[in-house]
Amino acid sequence: MPRIRRRPRNKGWQSTFSGPVGLALIAPFLAVAVVFIGYPFVELLRTAFGEPNGLGNVGDFFDSPAARKTLWTTCFTSLIVTVIVVVVGAVLAWSLRTTRSRLVRMVIAMAVFMPLWMGAVMKIYAFTVLFERFGVVNRTLTWLGVIDEPMQLLRTQFAVVAGMTYQMLPYAVLPMYAVYVTIDLNLIQASESMGASRIRALRDVVAPLALPGLLASTVIVYVICIGYYLTPVLLGGATAPFTASLIADDIFNLFDPAQAAVASVLLLVVAGLVILIGWRLVGKERMRRALG
């Protein structure tokens, strides 16, 4: 009898790729990461710890009172902005989560998304119109009789904090809202039915569940704030120098790439420490889920 040849069985569909296929798929992303992240980072370290003094470049940076003041102003102002943004953002996100009024929801959503739709220069110019000597704020306060003469609001740290707070608000509201959506509001009603006040229910029920989102928002806002350039320069001037403006001066005015690289590395170190602290406090997995 003739031998019957069996047809080979087709392999079933697999949800995972083989090693070569997976490597081929991520190769473009690896190439982009190497070219635009890896190589610039290596060059940054080489410049920071190379000529003229090697590791002594870091000592030269901290020997400069202007550099120390700039780094301190950057970290401290960013901390102030972060605290304000996270507190206000948490309230707005919770209002957006719990309100039943479509009008209130629309107003809050517009207030949150408007900074994302506007260009950076447009937002800064708007605050310039508000805070200039004969701007909207001074004219209003003078008309109400609160002040007799216009105040100096522009070119102050207050103007920088206000401008950065407005621009950073969406980066706190959106992560917090994403966390609030996962919280069952019936838990609050259950707490109140057992005798807890609304404040205690929010403190003992909502706050622990929202902690990952709160810390994720804090990390996001602070890391972005320490890299700000336009807002401190245009709204603060010499009264609120940021490290980014110092880096620009070192490169374009003083022609000192080593000090610019050292300042950049220090900003990366500060950002890395903030992220590490957030992971240690909440945990990497919970922080990743809060970040989406």
Residue, then its C-alpha position, 0 to 999 in steps of 0.5 A: m500500500p502506498r505510504i500516506r504522508r501526513r501534512p504538518r500541523n500549522k502552529g497555533w497563533q502565539s501572543t508572544f514574539s520569538g527572540p529575533v522578531g522581537l529584537a527586530l521590532i524594537a531595533p528602531f527604538l533602540a537606535v533612536a534611544v542610543v542616538f538621541i539619549g545615550y550618546p548625548f548623555v555620554e557626551l554630557l558626562r565627558t564634558a562635565f568631568g573632562e577639561p579643564n579640571g576633571l572632577g574639579n569642575v564640580g568644585d568650581f561650580f560650587d565655588s561660585p556664589a551665583a551658581r549656588k544661588t541659582l541652583w538653590t533658587t531653582c530647587f526652592t522655587s520649584l518646591i513652592v510651585t509643586v506644593i501649590v500645584v499638587v494641593v490645588g490640582a488635588v482639589l480640582a481633580w476631586s471636584l471633577r470626579t464628584t461633581r454632578s453639574r455638567l457646567v461645573r465639570m466643563v468649567i474645570a475641564m476648560a481651566v485644566f486643558m487651557p494651559l495645554w492648548m496655549g503656547a508657552v510665549m502666549k501664556i507668559y505674555a498673558f501674565t506680563v499683561l496681568f502683572e505689569r505696572f499698569g496692568v490688570v492686577n494693579r489697576t483693579l487693586t487701585w480701583l478697589g482702594v487696596i493700594d495707592e500706588p502700583m506694586q512691583l509684580l513683574r520681575t519678581q519671584f511671585a510672578v515666576v511662581a504664578g506663571m509656573t503654577y498656571q502652566m503646571l496645573p494640568y500635570a497634577v490634575l490629570p494623574m490625580y483624576a486618573v486615580y480618583v476614578t478608580i476610587d469607589l465613592n460608595l466607600i465615603q458614604a459607607s464611612e459617613s454611615m458609620g459616623a465619620s465626618r466628610i473630612r475624616a472620610l476623605r482623610d482616612v479613606v480617599a487619601p490612602l488610596a490616592l497617595p500613589g497618584l499624589l506622589a506621582s503628580t509631585v514627581i512629575v511637576y517637580v522634575i518638569c519645574i527644575g528645567y524651566y527656562l522661559t518663564p523665569v527669564l521673562l517673568g522673573g529676570a534677575t530676581a529669580p534665576f533658574t539653572a537653565s538660564l545659567i546654562a544658557d549664559d555659560i554656553f552663549n555668553l561665557f563660552d564655558p561648556a564644562q560649567a554648563a555640563v556640570a549644571s546640567v548633570l546636577l539637574l539630572v541628579v536632583a531629578g533622579l533623586v526625586i524619582l527615587i524618593g517617590w519610588r521608595l515611598v510608594g513602591k515602583e509598581r504603584m508609582r508606575r500604575a499611577l503614572g499610567 
